[in-house]
Amino acid sequence: MTSPTLHEIPSEQAPMALLLEADPSTALIAGYLQDGHCVVARQSDVTVGAYVIKALAANTWELMNIAVAPELQGQGIGALLLHHAIDQARQLGAKRLELGTGSFGHQLTFYQRAGFRVVAVEPDYFLQHYPEPLFENGLQHRDRLRLALEL
Protein backbone atom coordinates (compact mmCIF):
# COMPACT_ATOMS: atom_id res chain seq x y z
CA MET A 1 0.00 0.00 0.00
CA THR A 2 1.22 3.53 -0.74
CA SER A 3 2.38 5.92 1.97
CA PRO A 4 -0.21 8.44 3.09
CA THR A 5 0.03 12.02 1.85
CA LEU A 6 -0.88 14.94 4.11
CA HIS A 7 -3.17 17.79 3.10
CA GLU A 8 -4.42 20.84 4.99
CA ILE A 9 -8.16 21.17 4.41
CA PRO A 10 -10.82 23.74 5.35
CA SER A 11 -12.29 22.93 8.76
CA GLU A 12 -15.79 22.56 7.31
CA GLN A 13 -14.46 19.62 5.27
CA ALA A 14 -13.02 17.87 8.35
CA PRO A 15 -13.76 14.12 8.47
CA MET A 16 -16.15 14.20 11.45
CA ALA A 17 -16.58 10.41 11.64
CA LEU A 18 -12.82 10.00 11.94
CA LEU A 19 -12.41 12.79 14.50
CA LEU A 20 -15.18 11.17 16.56
CA GLU A 21 -12.90 8.12 16.93
CA ALA A 22 -10.65 10.21 19.19
CA ASP A 23 -13.23 12.56 20.74
CA PRO A 24 -16.83 11.34 21.07
CA SER A 25 -18.29 14.85 21.36
CA THR A 26 -19.58 16.39 18.12
CA ALA A 27 -20.15 19.68 19.97
CA LEU A 28 -16.58 19.88 21.28
CA ILE A 29 -15.14 18.98 17.87
CA ALA A 30 -17.30 21.61 16.14
CA GLY A 31 -16.07 24.17 18.67
CA TYR A 32 -12.37 23.65 18.07
CA LEU A 33 -12.73 23.20 14.32
CA GLN A 34 -13.96 26.81 14.05
CA ASP A 35 -10.49 28.27 14.60
CA GLY A 36 -8.40 25.15 14.13
CA HIS A 37 -6.07 23.96 11.39
CA CYS A 38 -7.16 20.56 10.06
CA VAL A 39 -4.79 18.21 8.23
CA VAL A 40 -5.79 14.85 6.79
CA ALA A 41 -3.78 11.82 5.73
CA ARG A 42 -4.94 10.27 2.48
CA GLN A 43 -3.97 6.89 1.11
CA SER A 44 -5.18 6.00 -2.38
CA ASP A 45 -7.69 8.89 -2.25
CA VAL A 46 -9.17 7.63 1.03
CA THR A 47 -8.89 9.73 4.20
CA VAL A 48 -7.21 7.48 6.76
CA GLY A 49 -6.25 9.97 9.48
CA ALA A 50 -6.58 13.56 10.63
CA TYR A 51 -5.45 16.05 13.23
CA VAL A 52 -6.58 19.47 14.39
CA ILE A 53 -4.38 22.08 16.06
CA LYS A 54 -5.30 25.56 17.23
CA ALA A 55 -3.66 28.52 18.91
CA LEU A 56 -4.14 28.84 22.67
CA ALA A 57 -1.89 31.87 23.06
CA ALA A 58 0.76 33.67 21.01
CA ASN A 59 3.44 31.03 21.54
CA THR A 60 1.30 28.06 22.59
CA TRP A 61 -0.74 25.78 20.35
CA GLU A 62 -2.84 22.77 21.25
CA LEU A 63 -3.27 19.46 19.49
CA MET A 64 -7.04 19.18 19.80
CA ASN A 65 -7.56 15.85 18.03
CA ILE A 66 -5.56 13.20 16.24
CA ALA A 67 -7.24 10.12 14.81
CA VAL A 68 -6.46 7.19 12.53
CA ALA A 69 -9.02 4.83 11.02
CA PRO A 70 -9.26 1.92 13.51
CA GLU A 71 -8.38 -0.73 10.93
CA LEU A 72 -5.15 1.12 10.05
CA GLN A 73 -3.88 1.89 13.54
CA GLY A 74 -0.42 0.66 14.44
CA GLN A 75 0.99 1.29 10.95
CA GLY A 76 2.76 4.59 11.61
CA ILE A 77 0.03 6.92 10.31
CA GLY A 78 -0.54 8.41 13.77
CA ALA A 79 3.18 9.04 14.22
CA LEU A 80 3.34 10.68 10.78
CA LEU A 81 0.41 12.94 11.72
CA LEU A 82 1.86 13.77 15.15
CA HIS A 83 5.26 14.73 13.78
CA HIS A 84 3.59 16.84 11.09
CA ALA A 85 1.46 18.57 13.75
CA ILE A 86 4.61 19.36 15.78
CA ASP A 87 6.34 20.79 12.69
CA GLN A 88 3.19 22.71 11.71
CA ALA A 89 2.89 24.28 15.18
CA ARG A 90 6.57 25.25 15.05
CA GLN A 91 6.10 26.86 11.60
CA LEU A 92 3.10 28.80 12.93
CA GLY A 93 5.31 30.32 15.63
CA ALA A 94 4.58 28.04 18.57
CA LYS A 95 7.23 27.55 21.24
CA ARG A 96 5.08 24.94 22.99
CA LEU A 97 2.54 22.36 21.86
CA GLU A 98 0.04 21.12 24.45
CA LEU A 99 -2.65 18.45 24.46
CA GLY A 100 -5.12 16.80 26.77
CA THR A 101 -5.54 13.03 27.02
CA GLY A 102 -6.76 10.34 29.35
CA SER A 103 -4.68 9.35 32.36
CA PHE A 104 -4.02 5.85 30.97
CA GLY A 105 -4.03 3.96 27.69
CA HIS A 106 -2.00 3.66 24.52
CA GLN A 107 -2.39 7.38 23.68
CA LEU A 108 -0.39 8.40 26.73
CA THR A 109 2.53 6.18 25.70
CA PHE A 110 2.21 7.43 22.10
CA TYR A 111 2.59 11.07 23.17
CA GLN A 112 5.35 10.40 25.69
CA ARG A 113 7.32 8.52 23.03
CA ALA A 114 7.22 11.74 20.96
CA GLY A 115 8.65 13.76 23.87
CA PHE A 116 5.50 15.14 25.51
CA ARG A 117 5.58 15.45 29.30
CA VAL A 118 2.77 15.61 31.84
CA VAL A 119 2.36 19.18 33.11
CA ALA A 120 -1.03 19.04 34.88
CA VAL A 121 -3.94 16.83 35.91
CA GLU A 122 -7.54 17.94 35.47
CA PRO A 123 -9.55 15.84 37.96
CA ASP A 124 -12.95 14.57 36.76
CA TYR A 125 -12.59 16.29 33.35
CA PHE A 126 -14.20 13.44 31.43
CA LEU A 127 -17.05 13.16 33.96
CA GLN A 128 -17.82 16.90 33.64
CA HIS A 129 -17.44 17.34 29.86
CA TYR A 130 -18.97 14.18 28.39
CA PRO A 131 -22.55 13.03 28.99
CA GLU A 132 -21.68 9.35 28.50
CA PRO A 133 -18.94 7.56 30.45
CA LEU A 134 -15.79 6.88 28.41
CA PHE A 135 -14.23 3.45 28.86
CA GLU A 136 -11.00 1.96 27.58
CA ASN A 137 -9.95 -1.61 28.34
CA GLY A 138 -12.70 -1.85 30.95
CA LEU A 139 -11.57 1.24 32.87
CA GLN A 140 -13.51 4.51 32.95
CA HIS A 141 -11.70 7.69 32.00
CA ARG A 142 -12.15 10.29 34.72
CA ASP A 143 -9.15 12.61 34.87
CA ARG A 144 -7.50 14.32 31.92
CA LEU A 145 -3.76 14.80 31.75
CA ARG A 146 -2.31 17.93 30.17
CA LEU A 147 0.88 17.21 28.28
CA ALA A 148 3.30 19.64 26.69
CA LEU A 149 6.23 19.59 24.32
CA GLU A 150 8.64 22.50 24.28
CA LEU A 151 9.46 23.36 20.68
MIBA-249141 format. One line per field, with one value per residue: residue in one letter; residue number from 1; x, y, z of N, C-alpha, C in turn. Coordinates in nm, 2 decimals. Layout:
BEGIN
residu (A | ...);
num (NUM | ...);
n_u (X | ...);
n_v (Y | ...);
n_w (Z | ...);
ca_u (X | ...);
ca_v (Y | ...);
ca_w (Z | ...);
c_u (X | ...);
c_v (Y | ...);
c_w (Z | ...);
end
This chain:
BEGIN
residu (M | T | S | P | T | L | H | E | I | P | S | E | Q | A | P | M | A | L | L | L | E | A | D | P | S | T | A | L | I | A | G | Y | L | Q | D | G | H | C | V | V | A | R | Q | S | D | V | T | V | G | A | Y | V | I | K | A | L | A | A | N | T | W | E | L | M | N | I | A | V | A | P | E | L | Q | G | Q | G | I | G | A | L | L | L | H | H | A | I | D | Q | A | R | Q | L | G | A | K | R | L | E | L | G | T | G | S | F | G | H | Q | L | T | F | Y | Q | R | A | G | F | R | V | V | A | V | E | P | D | Y | F | L | Q | H | Y | P | E | P | L | F | E | N | G | L | Q | H | R | D | R | L | R | L | A | L | E | L);
num (1 | 2 | 3 | 4 | 5 | 6 | 7 | 8 | 9 | 10 | 11 | 12 | 13 | 14 | 15 | 16 | 17 | 18 | 19 | 20 | 21 | 22 | 23 | 24 | 25 | 26 | 27 | 28 | 29 | 30 | 31 | 32 | 33 | 34 | 35 | 36 | 37 | 38 | 39 | 40 | 41 | 42 | 43 | 44 | 45 | 46 | 47 | 48 | 49 | 50 | 51 | 52 | 53 | 54 | 55 | 56 | 57 | 58 | 59 | 60 | 61 | 62 | 63 | 64 | 65 | 66 | 67 | 68 | 69 | 70 | 71 | 72 | 73 | 74 | 75 | 76 | 77 | 78 | 79 | 80 | 81 | 82 | 83 | 84 | 85 | 86 | 87 | 88 | 89 | 90 | 91 | 92 | 93 | 94 | 95 | 96 | 97 | 98 | 99 | 100 | 101 | 102 | 103 | 104 | 105 | 106 | 107 | 108 | 109 | 110 | 111 | 112 | 113 | 114 | 115 | 116 | 117 | 118 | 119 | 120 | 121 | 122 | 123 | 124 | 125 | 126 | 127 | 128 | 129 | 130 | 131 | 132 | 133 | 134 | 135 | 136 | 137 | 138 | 139 | 140 | 141 | 142 | 143 | 144 | 145 | 146 | 147 | 148 | 149 | 150 | 151);
n_u (0.08 | 0.04 | 0.23 | 0.08 | -0.04 | -0.02 | -0.26 | -0.36 | -0.68 | -1.00 | -1.17 | -1.44 | -1.46 | -1.36 | -1.31 | -1.56 | -1.65 | -1.42 | -1.27 | -1.44 | -1.36 | -1.15 | -1.25 | -1.54 | -1.74 | -1.94 | -2.01 | -1.79 | -1.59 | -1.68 | -1.66 | -1.38 | -1.30 | -1.37 | -1.17 | -0.95 | -0.67 | -0.69 | -0.56 | -0.54 | -0.47 | -0.42 | -0.47 | -0.44 | -0.65 | -0.83 | -0.94 | -0.75 | -0.66 | -0.64 | -0.57 | -0.62 | -0.51 | -0.48 | -0.44 | -0.36 | -0.25 | -0.02 | 0.24 | 0.18 | 0.03 | -0.24 | -0.28 | -0.57 | -0.71 | -0.63 | -0.65 | -0.68 | -0.80 | -0.96 | -0.90 | -0.65 | -0.47 | -0.16 | 0.02 | 0.19 | 0.08 | -0.04 | 0.19 | 0.32 | 0.13 | 0.14 | 0.40 | 0.40 | 0.21 | 0.35 | 0.57 | 0.42 | 0.30 | 0.53 | 0.61 | 0.41 | 0.48 | 0.47 | 0.60 | 0.56 | 0.37 | 0.07 | -0.15 | -0.45 | -0.52 | -0.64 | -0.58 | -0.46 | -0.37 | -0.31 | -0.26 | -0.14 | 0.12 | 0.20 | 0.21 | 0.41 | 0.63 | 0.69 | 0.80 | 0.64 | 0.55 | 0.39 | 0.22 | 0.01 | -0.28 | -0.62 | -0.87 | -1.15 | -1.23 | -1.33 | -1.57 | -1.72 | -1.73 | -1.84 | -2.13 | -2.18 | -2.02 | -1.68 | -1.50 | -1.21 | -1.04 | -1.19 | -1.17 | -1.29 | -1.25 | -1.16 | -1.00 | -0.82 | -0.51 | -0.28 | -0.05 | 0.27 | 0.49 | 0.80 | 0.89);
n_v (-0.12 | 0.23 | 0.51 | 0.74 | 1.06 | 1.40 | 1.66 | 2.00 | 2.10 | 2.28 | 2.36 | 2.31 | 2.09 | 1.88 | 1.54 | 1.43 | 1.18 | 1.04 | 1.20 | 1.17 | 0.93 | 0.98 | 1.17 | 1.17 | 1.37 | 1.56 | 1.83 | 1.94 | 1.90 | 2.05 | 2.30 | 2.34 | 2.31 | 2.54 | 2.75 | 2.61 | 2.44 | 2.20 | 1.89 | 1.62 | 1.28 | 1.10 | 0.80 | 0.64 | 0.80 | 0.79 | 0.91 | 0.85 | 0.94 | 1.21 | 1.54 | 1.81 | 2.13 | 2.42 | 2.77 | 2.86 | 3.06 | 3.33 | 3.20 | 2.94 | 2.64 | 2.40 | 2.06 | 1.94 | 1.72 | 1.40 | 1.14 | 0.81 | 0.58 | 0.30 | 0.04 | 0.08 | 0.15 | 0.15 | 0.13 | 0.34 | 0.57 | 0.75 | 0.84 | 0.97 | 1.18 | 1.31 | 1.40 | 1.57 | 1.76 | 1.87 | 1.99 | 2.17 | 2.33 | 2.45 | 2.59 | 2.78 | 2.95 | 2.86 | 2.80 | 2.60 | 2.30 | 2.18 | 1.93 | 1.74 | 1.44 | 1.11 | 0.96 | 0.72 | 0.44 | 0.36 | 0.60 | 0.78 | 0.67 | 0.69 | 0.97 | 1.04 | 0.90 | 1.06 | 1.27 | 1.44 | 1.57 | 1.52 | 1.79 | 1.88 | 1.78 | 1.73 | 1.69 | 1.47 | 1.56 | 1.42 | 1.33 | 1.56 | 1.68 | 1.52 | 1.36 | 1.08 | 0.80 | 0.73 | 0.46 | 0.25 | -0.04 | -0.16 | 0.02 | 0.32 | 0.65 | 0.93 | 1.14 | 1.40 | 1.43 | 1.69 | 1.75 | 1.86 | 1.98 | 2.12 | 2.34);
n_w (0.00 | -0.06 | 0.08 | 0.31 | 0.21 | 0.32 | 0.37 | 0.41 | 0.50 | 0.46 | 0.76 | 0.76 | 0.60 | 0.74 | 0.84 | 1.01 | 1.12 | 1.15 | 1.33 | 1.55 | 1.64 | 1.81 | 1.98 | 2.14 | 2.12 | 1.93 | 1.96 | 2.10 | 1.91 | 1.69 | 1.80 | 1.84 | 1.58 | 1.45 | 1.48 | 1.42 | 1.27 | 1.02 | 0.92 | 0.70 | 0.64 | 0.35 | 0.17 | -0.12 | -0.22 | -0.01 | 0.30 | 0.58 | 0.82 | 1.06 | 1.20 | 1.43 | 1.51 | 1.72 | 1.80 | 2.13 | 2.28 | 2.21 | 2.17 | 2.22 | 2.12 | 2.07 | 2.03 | 1.93 | 1.84 | 1.72 | 1.50 | 1.37 | 1.12 | 1.26 | 1.16 | 1.05 | 1.24 | 1.42 | 1.22 | 1.17 | 1.08 | 1.26 | 1.40 | 1.19 | 1.14 | 1.40 | 1.41 | 1.20 | 1.29 | 1.50 | 1.37 | 1.21 | 1.41 | 1.50 | 1.27 | 1.26 | 1.46 | 1.72 | 2.05 | 2.22 | 2.23 | 2.33 | 2.48 | 2.56 | 2.73 | 2.82 | 3.14 | 3.12 | 2.90 | 2.55 | 2.41 | 2.58 | 2.61 | 2.34 | 2.30 | 2.49 | 2.39 | 2.18 | 2.31 | 2.47 | 2.79 | 3.10 | 3.24 | 3.40 | 3.59 | 3.53 | 3.74 | 3.72 | 3.46 | 3.23 | 3.33 | 3.37 | 3.12 | 2.93 | 2.84 | 2.84 | 2.99 | 2.94 | 2.84 | 2.84 | 2.77 | 2.97 | 3.19 | 3.33 | 3.20 | 3.38 | 3.49 | 3.32 | 3.16 | 3.11 | 2.86 | 2.75 | 2.50 | 2.46 | 2.20);
ca_u (0.00 | 0.12 | 0.24 | -0.02 | 0.00 | -0.09 | -0.32 | -0.44 | -0.82 | -1.08 | -1.23 | -1.58 | -1.45 | -1.30 | -1.38 | -1.62 | -1.66 | -1.28 | -1.24 | -1.52 | -1.29 | -1.07 | -1.32 | -1.68 | -1.83 | -1.96 | -2.01 | -1.66 | -1.51 | -1.73 | -1.61 | -1.24 | -1.27 | -1.40 | -1.05 | -0.84 | -0.61 | -0.72 | -0.48 | -0.58 | -0.38 | -0.49 | -0.40 | -0.52 | -0.77 | -0.92 | -0.89 | -0.72 | -0.63 | -0.66 | -0.55 | -0.66 | -0.44 | -0.53 | -0.37 | -0.41 | -0.19 | 0.08 | 0.34 | 0.13 | -0.07 | -0.28 | -0.33 | -0.70 | -0.76 | -0.56 | -0.72 | -0.65 | -0.90 | -0.93 | -0.84 | -0.52 | -0.39 | -0.04 | 0.10 | 0.28 | 0.00 | -0.05 | 0.32 | 0.33 | 0.04 | 0.19 | 0.53 | 0.36 | 0.15 | 0.46 | 0.63 | 0.32 | 0.29 | 0.66 | 0.61 | 0.31 | 0.53 | 0.46 | 0.72 | 0.51 | 0.25 | 0.00 | -0.27 | -0.51 | -0.55 | -0.68 | -0.47 | -0.40 | -0.40 | -0.20 | -0.24 | -0.04 | 0.25 | 0.22 | 0.26 | 0.53 | 0.73 | 0.72 | 0.87 | 0.55 | 0.56 | 0.28 | 0.24 | -0.10 | -0.39 | -0.75 | -0.95 | -1.29 | -1.26 | -1.42 | -1.70 | -1.78 | -1.74 | -1.90 | -2.26 | -2.17 | -1.89 | -1.58 | -1.42 | -1.10 | -0.99 | -1.27 | -1.16 | -1.35 | -1.17 | -1.21 | -0.91 | -0.75 | -0.38 | -0.23 | 0.09 | 0.33 | 0.62 | 0.86 | 0.95);
ca_v (0.00 | 0.35 | 0.59 | 0.84 | 1.20 | 1.49 | 1.78 | 2.08 | 2.12 | 2.37 | 2.29 | 2.26 | 1.96 | 1.79 | 1.41 | 1.42 | 1.04 | 1.00 | 1.28 | 1.12 | 0.81 | 1.02 | 1.26 | 1.13 | 1.49 | 1.64 | 1.97 | 1.99 | 1.90 | 2.16 | 2.42 | 2.36 | 2.32 | 2.68 | 2.83 | 2.52 | 2.40 | 2.06 | 1.82 | 1.49 | 1.18 | 1.03 | 0.69 | 0.60 | 0.89 | 0.76 | 0.97 | 0.75 | 1.00 | 1.36 | 1.60 | 1.95 | 2.21 | 2.56 | 2.85 | 2.88 | 3.19 | 3.37 | 3.10 | 2.81 | 2.58 | 2.28 | 1.95 | 1.92 | 1.59 | 1.32 | 1.01 | 0.72 | 0.48 | 0.19 | -0.07 | 0.11 | 0.19 | 0.07 | 0.13 | 0.46 | 0.69 | 0.84 | 0.90 | 1.07 | 1.29 | 1.38 | 1.47 | 1.68 | 1.86 | 1.94 | 2.08 | 2.27 | 2.43 | 2.53 | 2.69 | 2.88 | 3.03 | 2.80 | 2.75 | 2.49 | 2.24 | 2.11 | 1.85 | 1.68 | 1.30 | 1.03 | 0.93 | 0.58 | 0.40 | 0.37 | 0.74 | 0.84 | 0.62 | 0.74 | 1.11 | 1.04 | 0.85 | 1.17 | 1.38 | 1.51 | 1.54 | 1.56 | 1.92 | 1.90 | 1.68 | 1.79 | 1.58 | 1.46 | 1.63 | 1.34 | 1.32 | 1.69 | 1.73 | 1.42 | 1.30 | 0.93 | 0.76 | 0.69 | 0.34 | 0.20 | -0.16 | -0.18 | 0.12 | 0.45 | 0.77 | 1.03 | 1.26 | 1.43 | 1.48 | 1.79 | 1.72 | 1.96 | 1.96 | 2.25 | 2.34);
ca_w (0.00 | -0.07 | 0.20 | 0.31 | 0.18 | 0.41 | 0.31 | 0.50 | 0.44 | 0.54 | 0.88 | 0.73 | 0.53 | 0.83 | 0.85 | 1.14 | 1.16 | 1.19 | 1.45 | 1.66 | 1.69 | 1.92 | 2.07 | 2.11 | 2.14 | 1.81 | 2.00 | 2.13 | 1.79 | 1.61 | 1.87 | 1.81 | 1.43 | 1.41 | 1.46 | 1.41 | 1.14 | 1.01 | 0.82 | 0.68 | 0.57 | 0.25 | 0.11 | -0.24 | -0.22 | 0.10 | 0.42 | 0.68 | 0.95 | 1.06 | 1.32 | 1.44 | 1.61 | 1.72 | 1.89 | 2.27 | 2.31 | 2.10 | 2.15 | 2.26 | 2.04 | 2.12 | 1.95 | 1.98 | 1.80 | 1.62 | 1.48 | 1.25 | 1.10 | 1.35 | 1.09 | 1.00 | 1.35 | 1.44 | 1.09 | 1.16 | 1.03 | 1.38 | 1.42 | 1.08 | 1.17 | 1.52 | 1.38 | 1.11 | 1.38 | 1.58 | 1.27 | 1.17 | 1.52 | 1.50 | 1.16 | 1.29 | 1.56 | 1.86 | 2.12 | 2.30 | 2.19 | 2.44 | 2.45 | 2.68 | 2.70 | 2.94 | 3.24 | 3.10 | 2.77 | 2.45 | 2.37 | 2.67 | 2.57 | 2.21 | 2.32 | 2.57 | 2.30 | 2.10 | 2.39 | 2.55 | 2.93 | 3.18 | 3.31 | 3.49 | 3.59 | 3.55 | 3.80 | 3.68 | 3.34 | 3.14 | 3.40 | 3.36 | 2.99 | 2.84 | 2.90 | 2.85 | 3.05 | 2.84 | 2.89 | 2.76 | 2.83 | 3.09 | 3.29 | 3.30 | 3.20 | 3.47 | 3.49 | 3.19 | 3.17 | 3.02 | 2.83 | 2.67 | 2.43 | 2.43 | 2.07);
c_u (0.09 | 0.12 | 0.13 | 0.04 | -0.08 | -0.13 | -0.39 | -0.58 | -0.90 | -1.15 | -1.37 | -1.58 | -1.38 | -1.38 | -1.43 | -1.62 | -1.52 | -1.24 | -1.32 | -1.45 | -1.20 | -1.14 | -1.47 | -1.78 | -1.83 | -1.95 | -1.87 | -1.57 | -1.55 | -1.67 | -1.46 | -1.21 | -1.29 | -1.27 | -0.93 | -0.79 | -0.63 | -0.63 | -0.53 | -0.47 | -0.46 | -0.40 | -0.49 | -0.65 | -0.87 | -0.86 | -0.87 | -0.68 | -0.64 | -0.61 | -0.59 | -0.57 | -0.50 | -0.45 | -0.44 | -0.37 | -0.08 | 0.18 | 0.30 | 0.01 | -0.12 | -0.32 | -0.46 | -0.75 | -0.66 | -0.62 | -0.68 | -0.76 | -0.86 | -0.86 | -0.70 | -0.42 | -0.27 | 0.05 | 0.18 | 0.20 | -0.01 | 0.08 | 0.35 | 0.25 | 0.10 | 0.31 | 0.50 | 0.29 | 0.25 | 0.53 | 0.55 | 0.31 | 0.41 | 0.66 | 0.51 | 0.35 | 0.52 | 0.59 | 0.69 | 0.38 | 0.20 | -0.10 | -0.32 | -0.54 | -0.59 | -0.55 | -0.41 | -0.43 | -0.29 | -0.17 | -0.13 | 0.10 | 0.29 | 0.28 | 0.39 | 0.65 | 0.78 | 0.78 | 0.77 | 0.57 | 0.43 | 0.31 | 0.12 | -0.20 | -0.52 | -0.85 | -1.10 | -1.33 | -1.36 | -1.56 | -1.78 | -1.81 | -1.81 | -2.02 | -2.25 | -2.03 | -1.81 | -1.50 | -1.32 | -1.05 | -1.06 | -1.26 | -1.22 | -1.25 | -1.24 | -1.13 | -0.85 | -0.61 | -0.35 | -0.09 | 0.14 | 0.46 | 0.68 | 0.93 | 1.07);
c_v (0.13 | 0.43 | 0.70 | 0.98 | 1.29 | 1.62 | 1.86 | 2.11 | 2.22 | 2.30 | 2.24 | 2.13 | 1.85 | 1.66 | 1.38 | 1.28 | 1.00 | 1.07 | 1.23 | 0.99 | 0.85 | 1.11 | 1.23 | 1.25 | 1.57 | 1.79 | 2.02 | 2.00 | 2.02 | 2.29 | 2.44 | 2.36 | 2.46 | 2.76 | 2.74 | 2.50 | 2.24 | 2.00 | 1.68 | 1.41 | 1.11 | 0.92 | 0.64 | 0.67 | 0.86 | 0.83 | 0.87 | 0.80 | 1.15 | 1.41 | 1.75 | 2.01 | 2.35 | 2.63 | 2.87 | 3.02 | 3.21 | 3.26 | 2.96 | 2.76 | 2.45 | 2.18 | 1.91 | 1.77 | 1.52 | 1.18 | 0.94 | 0.62 | 0.36 | 0.07 | -0.05 | 0.16 | 0.09 | 0.05 | 0.25 | 0.58 | 0.80 | 0.91 | 1.01 | 1.20 | 1.37 | 1.46 | 1.59 | 1.79 | 1.94 | 2.03 | 2.20 | 2.38 | 2.51 | 2.63 | 2.80 | 2.97 | 2.98 | 2.77 | 2.63 | 2.44 | 2.16 | 2.02 | 1.79 | 1.54 | 1.23 | 1.00 | 0.79 | 0.55 | 0.42 | 0.51 | 0.80 | 0.80 | 0.68 | 0.88 | 1.12 | 0.99 | 0.97 | 1.29 | 1.46 | 1.47 | 1.59 | 1.69 | 1.95 | 1.79 | 1.76 | 1.69 | 1.59 | 1.53 | 1.55 | 1.32 | 1.45 | 1.73 | 1.64 | 1.36 | 1.15 | 0.90 | 0.71 | 0.58 | 0.30 | 0.08 | -0.19 | -0.08 | 0.25 | 0.57 | 0.87 | 1.16 | 1.28 | 1.48 | 1.59 | 1.76 | 1.84 | 1.92 | 2.10 | 2.24 | 2.42);
c_w (0.00 | 0.06 | 0.19 | 0.27 | 0.28 | 0.34 | 0.41 | 0.43 | 0.52 | 0.65 | 0.85 | 0.65 | 0.62 | 0.84 | 0.99 | 1.20 | 1.22 | 1.32 | 1.57 | 1.71 | 1.81 | 2.02 | 2.05 | 2.12 | 2.01 | 1.85 | 2.03 | 2.00 | 1.70 | 1.67 | 1.83 | 1.66 | 1.38 | 1.38 | 1.46 | 1.27 | 1.13 | 0.89 | 0.82 | 0.61 | 0.48 | 0.19 | 0.00 | -0.24 | -0.11 | 0.22 | 0.53 | 0.81 | 0.94 | 1.20 | 1.31 | 1.55 | 1.60 | 1.82 | 2.03 | 2.31 | 2.20 | 2.07 | 2.18 | 2.17 | 2.10 | 2.01 | 2.01 | 1.95 | 1.71 | 1.62 | 1.36 | 1.24 | 1.18 | 1.28 | 1.04 | 1.12 | 1.37 | 1.32 | 1.07 | 1.11 | 1.14 | 1.40 | 1.31 | 1.10 | 1.29 | 1.48 | 1.28 | 1.19 | 1.45 | 1.49 | 1.23 | 1.28 | 1.52 | 1.39 | 1.18 | 1.41 | 1.70 | 1.92 | 2.21 | 2.23 | 2.30 | 2.39 | 2.58 | 2.64 | 2.83 | 3.02 | 3.22 | 2.95 | 2.67 | 2.41 | 2.45 | 2.64 | 2.44 | 2.22 | 2.39 | 2.48 | 2.21 | 2.18 | 2.47 | 2.70 | 3.00 | 3.26 | 3.41 | 3.48 | 3.61 | 3.60 | 3.74 | 3.54 | 3.25 | 3.20 | 3.38 | 3.22 | 2.89 | 2.91 | 2.92 | 2.91 | 2.93 | 2.90 | 2.79 | 2.84 | 2.97 | 3.21 | 3.24 | 3.30 | 3.29 | 3.46 | 3.35 | 3.23 | 3.07 | 2.99 | 2.74 | 2.61 | 2.40 | 2.29 | 2.06);
end
